[in-house]
């Protein structure tokens, strides 16, 4: 999610990755960020479908179309992509690892801190909005947002820059829970690559992913899955039929929502396992492989609109929840409950506002941070090249 996709090793011989940069994965990240926005918005205002995992009827939630609003699967994709790009940019030696891990922390923490400041400002501007909407919709999602009295500004600074990385949660901007996992995943990949010889890395990532999965640490296992795909990139070959099959399998395994009682026959029993932790991360790995080996799909995700969306993906991920819990909730509290067309209009307005605000964060925070880190990384590696 929050690391530019650059590759330091040769591209796979059977898959065209021009310039050593996997542009199509930027587009995938952009669409995943949009899915997270939809998930959080509708979980706030129409929570029932997101909490009724005991449903028995077949619906769109049981199809790959659920990828459009399945934020859980989108986050799994983020973690798999992070594993891939971390493996591509891993330190070349144990000597480099501490500095690289420090830079990785700054890459995550500086934008996260900015988003926490923004969230504090929005919550202070609309302090009662989330509470009022929670009373109207009954959405449990608001449990992860501060209600009045709002903690002081110093708490927002702490949680955005440090606390989210230590404890894995913050109620100023709840998507920052992923920063804890992202940093642990960075330690896992950077630390492992710093001490493992190249030939040992694929086996280590495979065994590490399996062990983490058995231990229930599926998010960290996703990092190993992404790194394993990077390590096996030379084995990949363009094959559109296999790519379509793998992509469809990945969406069925990961993008569908869990539900159905295991007491209604074989099909409900099988459906009850889809979209849960474990299958979700496996599905994300399959989607990554499918994208890499399917030329038409790569071209689509390399298109200019999706590349622009990919550049905005991390800022969009960081700014959309403050907009939902503050101004969007204030509007809903004033005019709600809303019928379907009105709710769709509110979503469109919130999404466009989030894109605009993400553009501001991109220019003021994201790009300067990336430029500074590139310069620091170049200085770090310059002595090793001499």
C-alpha positions in Angstrom: 0.0 0.0 0.0 2.3 2.8 1.1 5.5 2.0 -0.8 6.3 2.9 -4.4 6.7 -0.1 -6.6 10.2 -0.3 -7.8 12.2 -3.4 -8.7 15.9 -3.7 -8.2 16.3 -7.1 -9.9 15.7 -8.2 -13.5 12.1 -8.6 -14.7 10.7 -12.1 -15.3 11.6 -13.4 -18.7 8.1 -14.3 -19.7 6.3 -11.2 -18.4 6.9 -7.7 -19.8 7.7 -5.4 -16.9 9.1 -2.3 -18.8 11.7 -0.2 -17.1 11.8 -2.5 -14.0 8.7 -0.9 -12.6 5.5 -2.8 -12.2 3.1 -0.1 -13.3 0.0 -2.3 -13.3 0.2 -2.8 -9.5 -0.2 0.9 -9.0 -3.6 0.7 -10.7 -4.5 -2.3 -8.6 -3.7 -0.4 -5.5 -5.8 2.5 -6.6 -8.9 0.4 -7.2 -8.3 -1.3 -3.8 -8.3 2.1 -2.1 -11.6 2.9 -3.8 -13.0 -0.4 -2.4 -12.0 0.6 1.1 -13.8 4.0 0.7 -17.0 2.3 -0.4 -16.7 -0.2 2.4 -16.3 2.4 5.2 -19.0 4.6 3.8 -21.7 2.0 3.4 -20.7 0.3 6.7 -21.4 3.6 8.4 -24.8 4.3 6.8 -26.1 0.9 5.8 -24.5 -1.5 8.2 -26.7 -4.6 8.1 -25.1 -6.4 5.1 -21.7 -5.9 6.6 -22.6 -7.6 9.9 -25.0 -10.3 8.8 -22.5 -13.0 8.2 -25.1 -15.6 9.1 -27.2 -15.0 6.0 -28.4 -18.0 4.1 -29.6 -16.6 0.8 -27.4 -16.3 -2.3 -26.8 -12.6 -3.3 -24.2 -10.3 -5.0 -22.2 -10.6 -1.7 -21.4 -14.1 -2.7 -20.0 -13.2 -6.1 -16.8 -11.6 -7.3 -18.7 -8.3 -7.7 -18.3 -7.8 -3.9 -14.7 -6.8 -4.6 -16.1 -3.3 -5.3 -17.0 -2.9 -1.6 -15.1 -5.6 0.3 -12.6 -3.5 2.3 -11.3 -6.6 4.0 -10.1 -8.0 0.7 -8.7 -4.7 -0.4 -6.5 -4.5 2.7 -5.4 -8.1 2.0 -4.3 -6.9 -1.4 -2.5 -4.0 0.1 -0.5 -6.3 2.3 0.4 -8.7 -0.5 1.5 -5.8 -2.7 3.6 -4.5 0.2 5.3 -7.9 0.5 6.1 -7.8 -3.2 7.5 -4.3 -3.2 9.4 -4.7 0.1 11.1 -7.8 -1.4 12.0 -5.7 -4.4 13.5 -2.9 -2.4 15.0 -5.0 0.5 18.4 -4.1 1.9 21.4 -5.7 0.3 23.1 -6.5 3.5 22.5 -6.6 7.3 24.5 -3.4 7.6 21.8 -1.5 5.6 18.8 -3.1 7.3 18.5 -0.8 10.4 18.6 2.4 8.3 16.2 0.9 5.7 13.8 0.0 8.4 14.0 3.5 9.8 13.3 5.0 6.4 10.3 2.7 6.1 9.0 3.9 9.4 9.2 7.5 8.2 7.6 6.6 5.0 4.6 5.3 6.9 4.6 7.6 9.9 4.8 11.1 8.3 1.7 10.7 6.1 -0.1 8.9 8.9 0.7 11.7 11.3 -0.6 14.3 8.8 -3.8 12.3 8.5 -4.3 12.1 12.2 -4.0 15.9 12.5 -6.6 16.2 9.7 -8.9 13.8 11.5 -8.6 15.7 14.7 -9.6 18.9 12.9 -12.6 17.3 11.3 -13.8 15.7 14.6 -13.5 19.0 16.4 -15.5 20.7 13.7 -18.3 18.1 13.8 -18.0 16.5 17.3 -21.5 15.1 17.6 -22.0 13.9 14.0 -20.7 10.4 14.3 -22.7 9.8 17.5 -25.9 11.0 16.0 -25.5 8.8 12.9 -24.6 5.8 15.1 -27.9 6.3 16.9 -29.7 6.4 13.6 -28.1 3.5 11.8 -26.9 1.4 14.7 -23.6 0.9 12.9 -20.9 -0.8 15.0 -18.3 0.8 12.8 -18.4 4.0 14.8 -17.0 2.2 17.8 -13.6 2.8 16.2 -14.1 6.6 16.1 -13.7 9.0 19.1 -16.9 10.4 20.5 -17.1 13.5 22.6 -15.2 14.5 24.6 -12.5 14.3 21.8 -9.0 13.7 23.2 -6.5 16.6 23.0 -4.4 17.4 20.0 -1.3 16.0 21.6 -3.1 12.6 21.6 -3.8 12.9 17.9 -0.1 13.5 17.3 1.0 10.6 19.5 -1.5 8.1 18.0 -0.8 9.1 14.4 3.0 9.1 14.6 3.7 6.5 17.2 0.7 4.9 18.9 -0.8 3.3 15.8 2.5 1.6 15.1 2.8 0.2 18.7 -0.8 -0.7 19.5 -2.3 -1.2 16.1 -5.3 1.1 16.6 -6.3 4.8 16.8 -9.8 6.2 17.0 -8.9 9.5 15.4 -8.5 7.8 11.9 -9.3 4.1 12.3 -7.7 2.9 9.0 -4.3 3.6 10.7 -4.6 0.2 12.4 -2.9 -1.1 9.3 0.3 0.9 10.0 1.1 -1.6 12.8 0.8 -4.5 10.4 2.7 -2.7 7.7 5.6 -1.9 10.0 5.7 -5.5 11.3 5.6 -6.8 7.8 8.5 -4.4 6.9 10.5 -5.8 9.8 9.7 -9.3 8.6 10.7 -8.8 5.0 13.6 -6.4 5.5 15.0 -8.3 8.4 14.6 -11.6 6.7 16.2 -10.5 3.5 19.1 -8.9 5.3 20.2 -12.2 6.9 19.1 -14.7 4.3 21.1 -15.6 1.2 19.2 -15.2 -2.1 18.6 -18.9 -2.7 17.1 -19.4 0.8 14.6 -16.6 0.4 11.8 -18.4 -1.6 11.7 -21.3 0.8 11.9 -19.0 3.8 9.0 -16.9 2.5 6.9 -20.1 1.8 7.6 -21.6 5.2 7.2 -18.3 6.9 3.8 -17.7 5.3 2.6 -21.2 6.2 3.8 -20.8 9.8 2.1 -17.4 10.2 -1.1 -18.8 8.7 -1.1 -21.7 11.1 -0.6 -19.2 13.9 -3.5 -17.1 12.7 -1.3 -14.2 11.7 -2.9 -14.0 8.2 -2.0 -10.4 7.5 1.7 -11.0 8.0 1.4 -14.2 6.0 0.2 -12.0 3.2 3.5 -10.2 3.2 5.3 -13.5 2.8 2.9 -14.3 -0.1 3.7 -11.1 -1.9 7.5 -11.6 -1.4 7.2 -15.2 -2.6 5.6 -14.0 -5.8 8.5 -11.6 -6.3 11.0 -14.3 -5.7 9.2 -16.5 -8.3 8.7 -13.8 -10.9 11.2 -15.4 -13.3 8.9 -18.4 -13.5 5.9 -16.4 -14.7 4.8 -16.5 -18.3 2.1 -14.6 -20.1 -1.0 -16.8 -20.3 -4.3 -15.1 -20.5 -6.4 -18.2 -19.9 -4.5 -19.1 -16.7 -4.5 -15.5 -15.7 -8.3 -15.2 -16.0 -8.8 -18.5 -14.1 -6.5 -17.4 -11.3 -8.0 -14.0 -11.1 -11.5 -15.4 -10.9 -10.4 -18.0 -8.3 -8.8 -15.2 -6.3 -11.9 -13.1 -6.3 -14.1 -16.0 -5.4 -11.8 -17.0 -2.5 -11.2 -13.6 -1.1 -13.6 -10.9 -2.4 -16.9 -12.7 -1.5 -18.3 -12.2 1.9 -18.5 -15.0 4.5 -22.0 -16.1 5.3 -24.4 -19.1 5.2 -25.0 -21.7 7.7 -23.0 -24.9 7.3 -26.3 -26.8 7.9 -27.9 -26.3 4.5 -26.0 -28.7 2.3 -22.7 -28.8 0.5 -22.9 -25.4 -1.3 -23.8 -23.3 1.8 -21.1 -25.2 3.7 -18.5 -24.3 1.1 -19.7 -20.7 0.9 -19.3 -20.3 4.6 -15.5 -20.6 4.2 -15.1 -18.1 1.4 -13.9 -14.6 2.2 -12.6 -15.3 5.6 -9.1 -14.7 6.9 -6.8 -17.2 5.3 -8.8 -17.7 2.1 -8.9 -13.9 1.7 -5.1 -13.6 1.7 -4.7 -16.6 -0.6 -7.2 -14.9 -3.0 -5.1 -11.7 -2.9 -2.0 -13.6 -3.9 -3.8 -15.2 -6.8 -5.1 -11.9 -8.0 -1.5 -10.5 -8.0 -0.2 -13.5 -10.0 -3.2 -13.2 -12.4 -2.5 -9.5 -13.1 1.2 -10.2 -13.7 0.6 -12.9 -16.3 -2.4 -11.5 -18.2 -1.3 -8.9 -20.8 -4.8 -7.4 -21.4 -5.3 -7.0 -17.7 -1.9 -5.4 -17.2 -2.6 -2.9 -20.0 -5.9 -2.0 -18.3 -4.3 -1.4 -15.0 -1.5 0.6 -16.7 -4.0 3.0 -18.2 -3.6 6.7 -17.3 -6.8 7.0 -15.1 -5.8 4.0 -13.0 -2.2 5.1 -12.7 -3.5 8.5 -11.5 -5.7 6.7 -9.0 -2.8 4.6 -7.9 -0.7 7.7 -7.2 -3.6 8.9 -5.0 -4.2 5.5 -3.3 -2.3 6.0 -0.1 -3.5 9.6 0.5 -7.0 8.5 -0.4 -6.8 5.7 2.1 -5.6 8.2 4.8 -8.2 11.0 4.3 -11.5 9.3 3.5 -12.6 8.3 7.0 -12.3 11.7 8.5 -14.6 13.0 5.7 -17.1 10.2 6.4 -17.3 10.6 10.2 -17.4 14.4 10.1 -19.0 16.3 7.2 -20.8 13.3 5.6 -22.2 12.2 9.0 -23.3 15.8 9.7 -25.2 15.9 6.5 -26.8 12.5 7.2 -27.7 13.5 10.7 -29.4 16.7 9.4 -31.3 15.1 6.5 -31.4 11.4 7.2 -32.4 8.7 7.0 -31.8 8.9 3.2 -33.4 6.9 0.4 -31.2 5.0 -2.0 -30.7 7.8 -4.6 -29.9 10.3 -1.9 -27.4 8.0 -0.2 -25.8 7.3 -3.6 -25.5 11.1 -4.1 -23.9 11.5 -0.7 -21.4 8.7 -1.5 -20.5 10.4 -4.8 -20.0 13.7 -3.1 -17.9 12.2 -0.3 -15.8 10.2 -2.8 -15.1 13.2 -4.9 -14.2 15.3 -1.8 -11.9 12.5 -0.7 -10.2 12.5 -4.1 -9.7 16.3 -3.9 -8.3 16.1 -0.3 -6.1 13.2 -1.3 -4.7 15.4 -4.1 -3.8 18.0 -1.5 -2.1 15.4 0.7 -0.3 14.1 -2.3 1.3 17.4 -3.1 1.9 18.7 0.4 3.0 15.4 2.1 3.3 12.3 -0.1 5.5 13.6 -2.8 7.9 15.5 -0.5 8.2 12.5 1.8 9.0 10.2 -1.2 11.5 12.6 -2.6 13.3 12.9 0.7 13.4 9.2 1.2 14.7 8.5 -2.3 17.6 10.9 -1.6 18.3 9.3 1.8 18.2 5.8 0.3 20.6 6.9 -2.4 23.0 8.3 0.1 22.7 5.2 2.2 23.6 2.9 -0.7 26.3 5.0 -2.3 29.2 3.8 -0.1 28.2 0.2 -0.8 28.6 0.8 -4.5 32.1 2.2 -4.2 
